[in-house]
Amino acid sequence: MPMKCVLVPLLLQLACYFSSGKCGKVLVWPTEYSHWMNIKTILDELVQRGHEVTVLTSSASILIDPSKPSTIKFETYPTSVTKDEFDHVFMEVIHTWTYEMPKDAFWSYFSIMEEIGWKFHAVVYKLCREAVLNKNLMMKLQESKFDLVLSDPYLLCILLLFYATGRPTTLLETMKKAEIWLIRTYWDFEFPRPFLPNFEFIGGLHCKPAKPLPKEMEQFVQSSGENGIVVFTLGSMVRNMSEETANMIASGLAQIPQKVLWRFEGKKPDTLGKNTRLFKWLPQNDLLGHPKTKAFITHGGTNGIYEAIYHGVPMVGIPLFADQPDNIAHMKAKGAAVGLNLDTMSSKDLLSALKTVINDPSYKENAMKLSRIHHDQPVKPLDRAVFWIEFVMRHKGAKHLRPAVHDLTWVQYHSLDVLGFLLACVTATVYIITASCLFCFRKCTKSGKREKRD
């Protein structure tokens, strides 16, 4: 998903409180794709624990399907934006960001980023505006008296949630009032650095033990023998790979002894080897947890990386956009991945990278080390996420964890009062020194003149 915001965090904001020991009414307005996959895991668990969860979504939503049986309640509002239009904008942004961005011209890069950013947010603005102007929807939300608002800060429509609860505010003020930030990474991925006490890491909350594969897929995996398999997917948002790129990749994959399961939509590459099978969808977590999996070729999405960490699988990273280059850089630094550039790599580069992560035991060892760190936590990530949500409910906030910096004025926040005081001190000191020097100089000058006269 475009836009990196501290590895895309979930903003938890208390809208109003209820007494300890009671289950709450939670209002959620999620973002699409991987963000929805993560937050849905949390919502399912909240429902399991007795909370009433309502997901607010538009009729143009791409992945959120209210028609499917679910314990989650969906509140769908009509919009003039169609599913096809919303999906087209998403894909256009991703395609431009992935294949058409200049790599060596900063101003050109910035200009194109600004253009696609405005194009995407124009559609999001329309979705938000039509929701706000829907009087029936607003009245229904206000009457529901939700206890908690759980939202992804990437979606600017979060403002609507506070409008609906009778608390009009600005986005900045909304984010300042957050009780807890849930960050979808953990120290198996992150580098050591200081964080505020109201930041909680829940990376890998969606990960789980592997389930059996479909019969036909299991047969293909078992046919790999001792060589094992390679899992290859560039995520659900990447489509329409050029034939030239697809043939280059297929050529590299055809040269390894492992069997390859490749999630691919498009024309079958002419260079596709007998060891490679194409699939429109893959049970990624189940494949990564299979004992025959030797390597994972990934675009570097946070969800996929955490599934690889969870199962201890070394990676070949081909980052495309957003936070993916940074994610792969983290894995390279941890010694669990080799990175490639889709724009410049060749089939030989891909072949070399695969041989490295498969044949060099250090990559598997480092991947397993990260896996052990991930599993060796006092509380599971999902339980930690739900605990802190319920903690805020039980204690009517988490003010003791909230830094005082959010209450500072603009002058105080930028230390202008301190700088002003220091500047005044320096000015006064310089003035006193200068005045003293001038005074002494005049005294000395007058004394010299008197001596000459005498």
N, C-alpha and C positions, 0 to 999 in steps of 0.2 A: 504494500500500500504506500503511495507517495506520502511524502512529508515525514521527516524524522523529528520526533519530539521526545527526546530522552527515551530511544528505542520504543516510540509510540506508546506512554503510560495511560492508565485508566484513572480518570478524575472521580473521586468520591466526594460528594457534597451533601451535607445534612440539610434537608429542606425544613423539616419540623420533627419533633421528638415524640416518642411514646414511652410508656412506663416499662421498666425492666421486666423481663420474663414473658413479654408478649411478642407475637410474630408481627412483622411489619408489612406495609404495602410499599412496594418498590416500583418506581417508574424508571424506565430505561429507554434511551434513544441511541441505538448503536450505529456504528459505521459498518460499511460492507466488507466483504471478503475476509481476510485473516483476522481482522479486528473483531468481526462478528463471531468467528469460530471460537476465539478466546473468551469473549464475554459470555457467550451462550453456555460454556462449560460452568462458569460461575453461577449463572441464572438457574441452570438445572439443579445445582447443588442447593441453592437458596430455596427452591421449591421443595426439594426433598426434606429440608429442615422446617417446612411449614410456612414459609413466607409467601405472600401473594405478589407475584411478579407480573407487571404489565409492560410490554414492549411496544413503544410507539414507532410506527413505520409508515411509509408512504406506499401508495399503490404502485410506484415505480421501482420498489426495492428489487434488487437483483437476486440475492441469496435468501432473504428472509421470506419464507412461505407460510403465511398464517393458515393455509388450508390443510397443512399436514397435522396429524394428531399430535398434540403437545400439552403438557401440564402448564405451560406458560400462556398467559393471556395476551393476545395481540390486539392492539388498537390501530386499525389501518384507516388513514384518511386519504381521500381522493386528491389527485394532483394532475395538472395539465401535462406534466412530464411523463412520457411513456417509458416502459421498461427498456425498449429498444434504444430510445434516445439516451437514457441514463447509461446504459451499457456501452453505447457507441462513444460517449464522451470519455468514459473510463478507459476504453480500449485505445482511443485516439491519444489520450494523455500518455498512457503506458508505451504505445508504439513510438511516439515522438521522443519520449524520455529515453527509451531503450536504443533506438536505431538511428535517430536523426540529430542527436545532441553533439555539437562540436566539442572536441576534447581539449583543444589547445588555445581557444580564444575565449577569454573570460567574459567579455562584454556580449559576445554572440550567445554564449551559454546562458548568461543572465537574462538576456532579452527573450530567448525562447522559453526559459523557465517562467518568466513573468507572463508571457502570452498563454501558455498552457494552464498556468495557475488561475488566471482570470477566467479562462474558458470553463474550467471545472467548477470554480466557485460561483460562476453565474448560474449554473444549474442548481447547485446546492442552495444558493440564495432564493431561487424560485421555490424550491421545496419548503424552505423555512417560512418564506413569506405567505405561501398559500396555507400553511398550517396555522400561522398566527391569525390570519384573516378568517379562519374557519370558526365561527362563533360557537357552533354546536360542540366542536372538539374542545375549544377552550373552556366552555362551561362544564363539560364532562370531566375534564382534567381537574378543574378547580374543585368540583363537588366531590371528587374521589378522595381528596385530602391525603395525598401520598405522604408517607413517612420518610422516604429516602429517595434521592435522585442519584442514579449511577450512570455515568456517561463517559464517553471517549472524548477527550479535549480536542481531537482532530476535527470533530464535527461542530462547527460554529453554531449549529441550531441548539446547542446547550442553553443559549439565552432564553429560548422558548420555554424550557422547563421551569425557569424561575419566574417567567412571566405568568405561566400557568398556575404557579403556586402563590401568586400575588406578590412576588418579590422582583419587580423590574430592576435590572442592574446592568453593569457593563461586563464584558467578557473578562477583563482584567480583575475586576472586583470579585467576580465569580471564582476565578482560579485562586485568588488570594484567600478566599474563605474555605478552600478545600480542607476537610478534616484529615483525610488520608489519601495519599497517592499510591496506587498499586502499579508497580513497574514490572513489565513482563520479561524480565531477565533475572539472572542470579549470579553469584560470584564464580560459578563454573564458567561463565561467559564474560563477565565484566572484569575490568582491571581495578585494583584497589584505589579508591578515592573517597573523599568525605561526602556524606549525604546528610540531609536533615532527618531528624527522628521520625517525621511523619511520612517517610518514604518506606514502603515495604516491597520486597522483591518476590515475585510470584512466577518467575520464569519456568516454563515447562509444566504449567498447571494442567494442560490438556493431554500430556503424555500418559500412556498406560501400557501394560503388558501386551505383547502381540497376540492376536487371535489367529486361528488356522486360516490359511489362504483358500480361495476357491479351488475346487478340484483340478480344473484344467491348468490354472496358474501354478499350483503346487507341483504338478507333473513336469511342467517346463522348468521349474526351479530345481527339482530333483535330477533332471537330466543333465545338469551342469557338472555333476560328479564332485570331485575334490576341488575343482577350480572355483566353484561357487558362482555367485551372481553379482551384477552391478545394477543398482537402482538409479534411474535417470529421470528427473522431472524438473522443469523450470517454473513450476507453479501453475495455478489456475488462471492467472491474469495474462499470461503470455500466449498469444496466438499468432498465426500468420507469419511464421518464421520463413525467411526466403529460401528458395530451393537450393541456392548455392551454399548457404550456411548449413542447411539440413544435410546435404550431400557430404559436406566437409566433416560434419560430426559423425555421420553414419560410417564414413570411410575409416575414421579413427577407431570407432567402436568395433568394427569388423576385424580388427587386427589383434584383439585381446582374446585369450582362451576362455574367459568367463562368459556366461550367458548374460544378456542385457535386457532388462525390462524398461522400456522407454515410454513415458507418457508423452504422446505426440498427436496433434491434430493438424492435418494437412495432407498434401500429396506424399505418397510413399517415396522416400529417397531412392534414387537409382543405385546408389552405392551401398544400400542396406545389406549387411552381412547375414549369414544363416544363423549366427549366434544372437541376433537381435530381434526382439518382438515388440511391435508397437501396440500401445493401449491408449484408449481415450481417457481412461481413469485408472488409477492405481491405489490399492490400499497401502498407502505409504508407510504408516506406522507398523503395520503387520509385516511388511517386507523388510523394513529396517530391523525389526526384531527377530527376523529369521536367522538361524545359525549359519546358513550358507551365504549370507550377504557379506561381501568383501569391501565394497566401497559405495559411496552415495554421491552422485553428480547432482549438485543443487545450485539454484540461483541465489541462495543465501537468505531466504526468508526466515524470520525468527522462528516460526512454528516448525519448519523443516529442520532447521539447525538443532532445535531442542529435542526433536525426536531422534536425531542422530546422536546427540549427546546422551540421551536417556538410554539408548541401546549400545552405545560405544562403537559407532561406525565412523571410520575416517572419511573425509570428504574431498571432493574436487569442486571448488567453487567457481561458478561463472556468474558473477553478480551483474545485474542488469540496470537497476534504478533504485532510488530512495536510499534506505539504510543498508541495502544489501552489500555494497562494497565495504562498508565499515564492519558489517557482521563477519564477512569472510576474512577481513584483516584481523579480527579478534581470533578467529579459529586458526589462522596461519601463525599468529604470535603464540598460540597455545600448543602449536606443533601437531594439530589434528587435521590440517587441510593444506591443499595446494591451490593457489588461485590462478585463474586464467582470465583473459580479456576477450570477450566474444568478438569484438571488432578486429582484433589483430591475430588471434590464435589460428593455428593450422591443425590439420588432423594429426600431424607429428607431435604437436604440443599437447593435444588431448591424450594421445597414446602414452607419451612420456609421463604426464601427470598421473594417469591411472596406474601405470607400472610402479611409479614411485610410492603412492599411498597403499598399493596392494602388497608390494614386495618388500618395502622398507618397514620392518617391524615397529620402528619408533612411532609411526603414525597411529597404528592400532593401539599401541601401549598408551600413547597420550590420549587417544579417544576414550579408552577404558578408564584412564585416570579421571577424566572429566565426568564420566558416567558414575564412578564411585563417589566423587564429590557431590554430584547431583542427588544421588540416592541417600547419601549420609547426612540427612537433615533432620533436626528434632521434630519438625512438623512438615507434612507434605505441602507443596505450593498451593494446591487448591484449598486445603484446610486453612492455610495461613490467610488466604484471600478472604474466605468466608468469616474467619475469626475476626479480622479487623473490621469488616463491614458490620458484624454484629456487636463488636466492641464499641463502635461509635454509637450504635443504637442503645446499647445498655447504659453507657455513661453520658448520653446526651451530648456527644461530641468528643473531641480529643484535644481540648485546648492546651493541655499540659505538654503536648507534642508539637504544637504549632509555634513556629519561630516568631519572635516579636518584630522581625523585619517587615512583616506584612502590615503592621500598624503604624509604620513610620510615614511621615509626610515625604513629599517628593524632595524637599530640601534636605531632610534628614537622611533619606535613602541614599542620595548621591553625596552625602557628607559635605554639602555646601556650607552648613553651619560651622563644621570643624575647619574646613578650608578657609572660610571667612575669618574665623578666630585666629588661625595660624598666620594668615596674610596680614591681619591687623597687628599681630605680634611682631612679625618680620618688619612691617612698615614702621612701627613704633621704634623698634630696635635700630633700624637704619637711620631713622630721623634723629634719634638721640645720639647715635655715634657721629653722624654728620654734623649735628649742631655742636656737639662737644669739640669735634675737630676744628670747626670754624671758630668757635670761641677761643680755643687754645691758640689757633693761628693768629687771630686778631691780637690776643694778649702778647704773643711773642713779637708780632710786628710792631706794636706800640712800644714795647720794651726796647727793641732795637733802635727805633727812631729816637727815643729819649737818650740812649747811650751815645748816639752820634752827635746829638745837640750838646751833650755835656763835654 
